[in-house]
């Protein structure tokens, strides 16, 4: 079994069942199977063979799902690129993974130029020449596909200014998908929402657990991702039974979309990507007493490696619920400041080893049997349960999207009027925003920085505020005093209120 055979097997069991409902098309399992085979033929004709990387620069759509399946059928590796990324960043990713082929739709111009324009084949996702083509035998999934072969590469923000490719094998993906399928008791009658963009790891559950169950996945268009009233209307329209998103989306839906007034809410609500503020989670638990609420935890590098089902919430609890205990046959433990395994009551960095962990970062040595250090500080509770405490580095999350401060700062430093820069996150949950403190020969406006960043960073990584300083505050050892910068934003926020 691999990620491509899930659709083939579902098409054999229930050929007329709906597989994907997208903004562009609705496909049955048979239609998804046939379209994936045809596009696989076109990719093979463009020179794609097993283990090649195929970059997908497509809007969130049924045809993007077809492109993923087509790539997998050749034993190749799909690399989804944020469709909102500027061409320069798309080119960085295409170059970094040495893609053999780029799949785009008819409305998007290829970002490739120079040598890459001749070395990387470009295939249009909805080209009539291949959508009408006859399926060829070589479009079928390789029968000897090894579990350790890569299935996809997800690019995350990189601290050096260059995006970093997390390489996941079929083995790693299926270890998580199989566990989640059982944990959620997914069935053919389920309707999954797909809130996360395809370059975000939450989307793996939406697609492949649905396909394993022979269920329906309903793609939420990118433009609706943070439109609370439309999201609640989407749940009603599509009779969603399994919802998966970052907590901030659920909070918006509760506050501004009427989520808590739903007469038929999803029977399972899963959240991940950031801590769920307890006062908001308590409202959800109290209103939907019959709904299963599950907190999934895991960086992109591990898929999901711990989970906690929220049954009841202590009225006195003031902190987020635990991230729970290890799952998917993974091992998890914490290493304290002394380099020893943390005991109950102690804190330490969470380490993970097991079947869901990535092969490694693309272009770097494989992880092998080494554990993955998550960078997350946890508190060890009794019976192997963990509570999230915070991060040990400058990786942050804004609305659940993973951002390396270093990449944002590297982009800002390319501006000719900036000599020094420090970026912090001010506020929490829905109020979280990126604030840039900049120094240079002349003052720079927020509008100018937004224009500058639009050419280098995806929208979710662009700064929300800019503050011009003569110099950045420093700690005693010469490091930027980010704590003082954060305190200054809090003081200014209070003054405005």
C-alpha positions as CSV (number, residue, x, y, z in Angstrom):
1,X,0.0,0.0,0.0
2,X,1.1,3.6,-0.8
3,X,-0.5,7.0,-1.1
4,X,-1.4,6.4,-4.7
5,X,-3.1,3.0,-4.2
6,X,-5.5,4.4,-1.6
7,X,-7.5,6.1,-4.4
8,X,-7.2,3.1,-6.8
9,X,-8.5,0.8,-4.1
10,X,-11.4,3.2,-3.2
11,X,-12.3,3.4,-6.9
12,X,-12.6,-0.4,-7.1
13,X,-14.7,-0.6,-3.9
14,X,-17.1,2.4,-4.5
15,X,-16.4,3.7,-8.0
16,X,-19.3,6.3,-8.0
17,X,-18.7,7.7,-4.5
18,X,-17.6,11.3,-4.4
19,X,-13.9,11.6,-3.6
20,X,-13.2,15.4,-3.9
21,X,-15.4,18.4,-3.9
22,X,-13.3,21.4,-5.0
23,X,-14.0,25.0,-6.2
24,X,-13.2,23.9,-9.7
25,X,-14.8,20.4,-9.9
26,X,-16.4,17.5,-8.1
27,X,-14.8,14.1,-8.8
28,X,-15.9,10.6,-8.0
29,X,-13.2,8.1,-7.1
30,X,-13.4,6.7,-10.6
31,X,-13.0,10.2,-12.2
32,X,-10.1,11.0,-9.8
33,X,-8.5,7.6,-10.7
34,X,-8.8,8.2,-14.4
35,X,-7.7,11.8,-14.4
36,X,-4.7,11.0,-12.3
37,X,-3.7,8.2,-14.7
38,X,-4.0,10.5,-17.7
39,X,-1.9,13.3,-16.1
40,X,0.7,10.7,-15.0
41,X,1.0,9.8,-18.7
42,X,1.7,13.4,-19.5
43,X,4.3,13.7,-16.7
44,X,5.9,10.5,-17.9
45,X,6.0,11.9,-21.5
46,X,7.7,15.0,-20.0
47,X,10.5,12.8,-18.6
48,X,9.3,12.2,-15.0
49,X,10.5,8.9,-13.6
50,X,10.5,7.4,-10.1
51,X,12.1,9.5,-7.4
52,X,12.0,12.7,-9.5
53,X,10.6,15.8,-7.9
54,X,7.5,17.4,-9.4
55,X,6.7,20.9,-8.2
56,X,3.0,21.8,-8.0
57,X,2.3,25.6,-8.2
58,X,-1.5,25.3,-8.3
59,X,-4.4,26.9,-6.5
60,X,-6.2,24.7,-4.0
61,X,-8.4,22.7,-6.3
62,X,-9.5,19.2,-7.4
63,X,-6.9,19.5,-10.2
64,X,-4.2,20.0,-7.6
65,X,-5.3,16.7,-6.0
66,X,-5.2,15.0,-9.4
67,X,-1.6,16.3,-9.9
68,X,-0.5,14.9,-6.5
69,X,-2.0,11.5,-7.4
70,X,-0.5,11.6,-10.9
71,X,3.0,12.3,-9.4
72,X,2.7,9.5,-6.8
73,X,1.6,6.9,-9.5
74,X,5.0,7.3,-11.2
75,X,6.8,6.8,-7.8
76,X,7.8,10.5,-8.1
77,X,7.8,13.1,-5.3
78,X,5.3,15.9,-5.3
79,X,6.4,19.3,-3.9
80,X,3.4,21.7,-3.3
81,X,4.4,25.4,-3.5
82,X,2.3,28.0,-1.8
83,X,0.1,29.4,-4.6
84,X,0.4,32.8,-3.0
85,X,4.2,32.7,-3.1
86,X,5.9,35.3,-5.3
87,X,7.7,33.8,-8.4
88,X,11.1,34.3,-6.8
89,X,10.3,32.1,-3.9
90,X,8.7,29.5,-6.1
91,X,11.9,29.4,-8.1
92,X,14.0,29.0,-4.9
93,X,12.0,25.9,-4.1
94,X,12.1,24.5,-7.6
95,X,15.8,24.9,-7.7
96,X,16.4,23.6,-4.2
97,X,14.6,20.3,-4.8
98,X,16.0,20.1,-8.4
99,X,12.5,19.5,-9.8
100,X,12.3,17.6,-13.1
101,X,8.9,19.1,-13.8
102,X,6.6,22.0,-12.8
103,X,2.8,21.6,-12.9
104,X,0.9,24.9,-13.3
105,X,-2.6,25.7,-14.5
106,X,-3.6,27.6,-17.6
107,X,-3.9,31.0,-15.8
108,X,-0.4,31.1,-14.3
109,X,2.7,32.1,-16.1
110,X,5.8,29.9,-15.5
111,X,8.2,31.6,-13.0
112,X,11.2,29.8,-14.7
113,X,13.8,31.7,-16.6
114,X,17.3,31.2,-17.9
115,X,18.8,27.7,-17.5
116,X,15.9,26.4,-15.3
117,X,13.4,27.3,-18.1
118,X,15.1,24.6,-20.3
119,X,16.0,22.0,-17.7
120,X,12.6,21.9,-15.9
121,X,9.6,20.6,-18.0
122,X,6.4,22.6,-17.6
123,X,3.0,20.7,-17.7
124,X,-0.4,22.4,-17.6
125,X,-2.7,20.7,-15.2
126,X,-5.8,21.1,-17.4
127,X,-4.3,20.7,-20.8
128,X,-6.9,19.1,-23.1
129,X,-4.1,17.2,-24.8
130,X,-3.6,15.0,-21.8
131,X,-6.9,15.1,-20.1
132,X,-8.4,13.3,-23.1
133,X,-5.4,11.0,-23.6
134,X,-5.8,7.3,-23.3
135,X,-4.4,5.8,-20.1
136,X,-1.1,3.9,-20.7
137,X,0.2,1.1,-18.6
138,X,3.2,3.1,-17.3
139,X,0.8,5.5,-15.6
140,X,-0.1,2.8,-13.1
141,X,1.6,3.0,-9.7
142,X,4.8,1.0,-9.4
143,X,4.2,-2.3,-7.8
144,X,7.7,-2.4,-6.2
145,X,7.4,1.0,-4.6
146,X,9.6,0.8,-1.5
147,X,8.1,2.3,1.7
148,X,11.1,4.4,2.3
149,X,10.8,6.1,-1.1
150,X,9.8,9.8,-0.7
151,X,6.2,10.7,-1.3
152,X,6.3,14.5,-0.9
153,X,8.4,17.4,0.3
154,X,6.9,20.2,2.3
155,X,8.8,23.4,2.4
156,X,8.8,25.3,5.6
157,X,10.3,28.7,6.5
158,X,14.1,28.5,6.9
159,X,16.1,30.3,9.5
160,X,18.9,31.2,7.0
161,X,16.5,32.9,4.6
162,X,16.1,29.9,2.3
163,X,13.0,27.7,2.5
164,X,13.8,24.2,4.0
165,X,12.4,21.0,2.5
166,X,11.0,18.4,4.9
167,X,11.2,15.1,3.0
168,X,8.5,12.5,4.0
169,X,8.4,8.9,2.8
170,X,5.4,6.7,2.1
171,X,6.2,4.9,5.2
172,X,6.0,8.0,7.4
173,X,2.8,9.3,5.8
174,X,1.0,6.0,6.0
175,X,2.0,5.4,9.6
176,X,0.2,8.7,10.5
177,X,-2.7,8.2,8.1
178,X,-3.4,4.6,9.3
179,X,-3.3,5.7,12.9
180,X,-5.6,8.8,12.3
181,X,-8.0,6.6,10.3
182,X,-8.5,4.4,13.3
183,X,-8.4,7.1,15.9
184,X,-11.1,9.1,14.1
185,X,-13.1,5.9,13.2
186,X,-13.3,7.3,9.7
187,X,-16.0,5.8,7.5
188,X,-17.1,6.0,3.8
189,X,-20.1,8.2,5.0
190,X,-17.7,10.9,6.4
191,X,-17.3,14.3,4.8
192,X,-13.9,15.8,5.7
193,X,-13.2,19.5,5.5
194,X,-9.9,20.5,4.0
195,X,-9.1,23.9,5.6
196,X,-5.3,23.8,5.4
197,X,-3.4,24.7,2.2
198,X,-1.7,21.8,0.5
199,X,1.8,23.0,1.4
200,X,0.8,22.8,5.1
201,X,1.1,19.4,6.8
202,X,-2.4,19.4,8.2
203,X,-3.7,18.7,4.7
204,X,-2.2,15.2,4.8
205,X,-4.9,14.1,7.1
206,X,-7.7,15.8,5.2
207,X,-6.8,14.0,1.9
208,X,-5.4,10.6,2.7
209,X,-7.4,9.6,5.8
210,X,-10.5,10.5,3.6
211,X,-9.1,8.4,0.7
212,X,-8.2,5.4,3.0
213,X,-11.8,5.5,4.3
214,X,-13.4,6.0,0.8
215,X,-14.9,9.2,2.2
216,X,-15.4,12.6,0.7
217,X,-13.0,15.5,1.1
218,X,-14.4,19.0,0.6
219,X,-11.8,21.6,-0.3
220,X,-12.2,25.0,1.4
221,X,-10.9,27.6,-1.1
222,X,-8.0,29.6,0.1
223,X,-10.0,32.9,0.0
224,X,-12.4,31.5,2.7
225,X,-9.8,30.2,5.1
226,X,-10.3,33.0,7.6
227,X,-13.9,34.1,6.6
228,X,-15.8,32.8,9.7
229,X,-19.4,33.1,8.4
230,X,-18.5,31.5,5.1
231,X,-16.7,28.7,6.9
232,X,-19.7,27.9,9.1
233,X,-21.9,28.0,6.0
234,X,-19.5,25.6,4.3
235,X,-19.9,23.1,7.2
236,X,-23.7,23.3,6.7
237,X,-23.6,23.1,2.9
238,X,-21.3,20.1,2.8
239,X,-22.5,18.4,6.0
240,X,-19.0,18.2,7.3
241,X,-18.5,15.4,9.9
242,X,-14.7,15.7,10.4
243,X,-13.2,19.2,10.8
244,X,-9.4,19.8,11.1
245,X,-7.8,23.2,11.5
246,X,-5.7,25.5,13.6
247,X,-7.5,26.8,16.7
248,X,-7.5,30.4,15.5
249,X,-9.9,29.5,12.7
250,X,-12.2,27.8,15.2
251,X,-12.1,30.8,17.5
252,X,-13.0,33.2,14.7
253,X,-15.9,30.9,13.7
254,X,-17.2,30.9,17.3
255,X,-16.9,34.6,17.7
256,X,-18.0,35.9,14.3
257,X,-19.4,32.9,12.3
258,X,-22.1,31.4,14.5
259,X,-20.2,28.0,14.9
260,X,-21.8,27.4,18.3
261,X,-25.3,27.8,16.8
262,X,-24.8,24.8,14.4
263,X,-27.6,22.3,14.9
264,X,-25.5,19.5,13.3
265,X,-21.8,20.3,14.0
266,X,-19.0,18.0,12.9
267,X,-19.0,14.9,15.0
268,X,-15.2,15.1,15.3
269,X,-13.3,18.4,15.6
270,X,-9.5,18.2,15.5
271,X,-7.2,21.0,16.1
272,X,-3.4,21.4,15.8
273,X,-0.6,23.9,14.9
274,X,-0.8,26.1,18.0
275,X,-2.1,26.1,21.6
276,X,-5.9,26.5,21.9
277,X,-6.6,29.2,24.5
278,X,-8.5,27.4,27.3
279,X,-11.3,29.9,27.6
280,X,-12.2,29.4,23.9
281,X,-11.8,25.6,24.0
282,X,-14.0,25.5,27.1
283,X,-16.8,27.3,25.2
284,X,-16.5,24.7,22.4
285,X,-16.5,21.8,24.9
286,X,-19.6,23.1,26.8
287,X,-21.6,23.8,23.7
288,X,-20.8,20.6,21.8
289,X,-20.9,18.0,24.6
290,X,-21.4,15.1,22.2
291,X,-18.6,16.1,19.7
292,X,-15.2,14.5,20.0
293,X,-12.5,17.1,20.4
294,X,-8.9,16.1,19.7
295,X,-5.7,18.0,20.1
296,X,-3.0,16.7,17.6
297,X,0.6,17.8,18.0
298,X,3.6,17.4,15.8
299,X,5.9,19.6,13.7
300,X,6.0,19.0,10.0
301,X,9.1,16.9,10.5
302,X,7.2,14.3,12.5
303,X,3.6,14.4,11.1
304,X,1.5,14.0,14.3
305,X,3.4,12.4,17.1
306,X,1.3,13.0,20.2
307,X,-2.4,13.5,20.8
308,X,-4.9,14.3,23.5
309,X,-8.6,13.8,23.4
310,X,-10.5,16.5,25.3
311,X,-13.2,14.9,27.4
312,X,-13.7,17.3,30.2
313,X,-12.0,20.6,31.2
314,X,-11.3,21.4,34.8
315,X,-13.2,24.7,35.6
316,X,-10.0,25.9,37.4
317,X,-7.7,25.2,34.5
318,X,-6.0,28.3,33.1
319,X,-3.6,26.8,30.6
320,X,-4.1,25.0,27.3
321,X,-4.9,21.3,27.5
322,X,-2.0,18.9,27.2
323,X,-0.6,17.8,23.8
324,X,-0.9,14.3,25.3
325,X,1.0,11.1,24.8
326,X,2.9,9.6,21.9
327,X,0.9,8.0,19.0
328,X,1.5,6.4,15.6
329,X,4.0,4.0,17.3
330,X,6.3,6.9,17.8
331,X,8.5,7.3,20.9
332,X,8.6,10.7,22.7
333,X,10.6,11.9,25.6
334,X,12.0,15.2,26.9
335,X,15.6,16.2,27.6
336,X,16.1,18.6,30.4
337,X,18.7,21.4,30.7
338,X,21.2,18.9,32.2
339,X,20.9,16.6,29.1
340,X,19.0,14.0,31.0
341,X,15.6,12.5,30.4
342,X,13.1,14.8,32.1
343,X,11.0,13.2,34.9
344,X,7.4,14.0,35.8
345,X,7.2,17.6,36.9
346,X,10.3,18.6,34.9
347,X,10.5,20.5,31.6
348,X,12.7,19.8,28.6
349,X,12.9,19.7,24.8
350,X,10.6,17.1,23.3
351,X,12.4,14.4,21.2
352,X,10.7,12.1,18.8
353,X,11.7,8.9,17.1
354,X,9.6,6.5,15.1
355,X,7.8,5.6,11.9
356,X,6.2,9.0,11.2
357,X,9.5,11.0,11.4
358,X,10.8,12.5,8.2
359,X,13.6,11.0,6.2
360,X,15.5,14.3,6.6
361,X,15.7,17.8,5.1
362,X,16.1,17.7,1.3
363,X,19.7,18.1,0.3
364,X,21.1,17.3,3.8
365,X,22.2,14.1,5.4
366,X,19.3,11.7,6.3
367,X,18.1,11.6,9.9
368,X,18.6,7.8,10.0
369,X,17.9,6.4,13.5
370,X,18.6,9.7,15.3
371,X,15.7,11.2,17.1
372,X,14.2,14.5,15.9
373,X,14.7,17.4,18.3
374,X,11.4,19.4,18.0
375,X,12.6,22.6,19.5
376,X,9.5,22.6,21.7
377,X,9.8,22.8,25.4
378,X,7.3,20.6,27.2
379,X,6.4,19.7,30.8
380,X,6.3,16.0,31.7
381,X,3.2,14.9,33.5
382,X,2.4,11.5,34.8
383,X,1.8,8.5,32.6
384,X,3.7,9.8,29.5
385,X,1.6,12.9,29.0
386,X,3.1,16.2,27.9
387,X,2.1,19.8,28.2
388,X,3.4,22.4,25.7
389,X,5.4,25.2,27.3
390,X,7.0,27.1,24.4
391,X,9.8,27.3,21.8
392,X,13.5,27.3,22.4
393,X,14.4,29.2,19.2
394,X,13.0,31.9,16.9
395,X,10.5,29.7,15.0
396,X,7.1,31.2,15.7
397,X,3.5,30.6,14.6
398,X,1.1,33.2,13.4
399,X,-2.5,31.9,12.8
400,X,-1.0,28.4,12.9
401,X,1.5,29.1,10.0
402,X,5.1,28.2,10.8
403,X,7.4,31.1,10.4
404,X,11.2,31.3,10.9
405,X,11.9,34.8,12.0
406,X,15.3,34.5,10.3
407,X,13.7,34.2,6.9
408,X,11.6,37.3,7.4
409,X,14.6,39.2,8.7
410,X,16.7,38.1,5.8
411,X,14.1,39.4,3.3
412,X,13.9,42.7,5.1
413,X,17.6,43.2,5.1
414,X,17.6,43.1,1.3
415,X,15.9,46.5,1.4
416,X,18.5,49.2,0.7
417,X,17.2,51.5,3.5
418,X,17.6,48.8,6.2
419,X,20.9,48.0,7.9
420,X,19.6,46.2,11.0
421,X,16.4,44.4,11.7
422,X,14.6,42.4,14.4
423,X,11.2,40.9,13.9
424,X,9.0,39.8,16.8
425,X,5.5,38.4,17.2
426,X,3.2,40.7,19.2
427,X,-0.1,39.5,20.5
428,X,-1.5,36.0,20.7
429,X,-4.0,33.8,18.7
430,X,-6.1,36.0,16.4
431,X,-4.3,39.2,17.5
432,X,-0.8,37.8,16.7
433,X,1.1,40.1,14.3
434,X,4.6,40.4,13.0
435,X,6.3,43.7,14.0
436,X,9.6,44.7,12.3
437,X,12.0,47.0,14.1
438,X,14.4,48.5,11.6
439,X,17.5,50.7,11.5
440,X,19.0,52.4,8.5
441,X,20.1,55.7,6.9
442,X,16.4,56.7,6.2
443,X,13.0,55.9,7.6
444,X,11.0,53.3,5.8
445,X,7.2,53.0,5.6
446,X,5.1,49.9,6.1
447,X,3.8,50.3,2.6
448,X,7.3,50.2,1.2
449,X,8.2,47.2,3.2
450,X,5.0,45.3,2.2
451,X,5.9,46.0,-1.5
452,X,9.4,44.8,-0.9
453,X,8.3,41.7,0.9
454,X,5.6,40.8,-1.6
455,X,8.4,39.9,-4.1
456,X,10.2,37.7,-1.6
457,X,7.8,36.1,0.9
458,X,4.3,34.6,0.9
459,X,1.5,36.7,2.3
460,X,1.4,35.1,5.7
461,X,5.0,36.0,6.3
462,X,4.8,39.7,5.6
463,X,5.1,42.1,8.4
464,X,2.1,43.8,9.9
465,X,3.9,46.8,11.5
466,X,7.2,48.6,11.1
467,X,9.0,50.7,13.7
468,X,12.0,52.8,12.8
469,X,14.7,53.0,15.5
470,X,18.1,54.6,15.6
471,X,19.6,51.4,17.1
472,X,18.3,48.1,18.3
473,X,18.5,47.4,22.0
474,X,21.1,44.8,23.1
475,X,21.5,42.4,26.0
476,X,24.7,42.3,28.1
477,X,26.3,39.8,25.8
478,X,25.5,41.9,22.7
479,X,22.5,40.0,21.4
480,X,19.4,41.8,20.3
481,X,17.2,42.3,23.3
482,X,14.0,40.9,21.9
483,X,12.3,40.9,25.3
484,X,12.6,44.7,25.4
485,X,11.2,45.0,21.9
486,X,8.2,42.9,22.9
487,X,7.7,45.0,26.0
488,X,7.7,48.1,23.9
489,X,4.9,46.8,21.7
490,X,2.9,45.9,24.8
491,X,3.4,49.4,26.2
492,X,2.3,51.0,23.0
493,X,-0.7,48.7,22.7
494,X,-1.8,49.8,26.2
495,X,-1.4,53.5,25.3
496,X,-3.6,53.0,22.2
497,X,-6.3,51.4,24.4
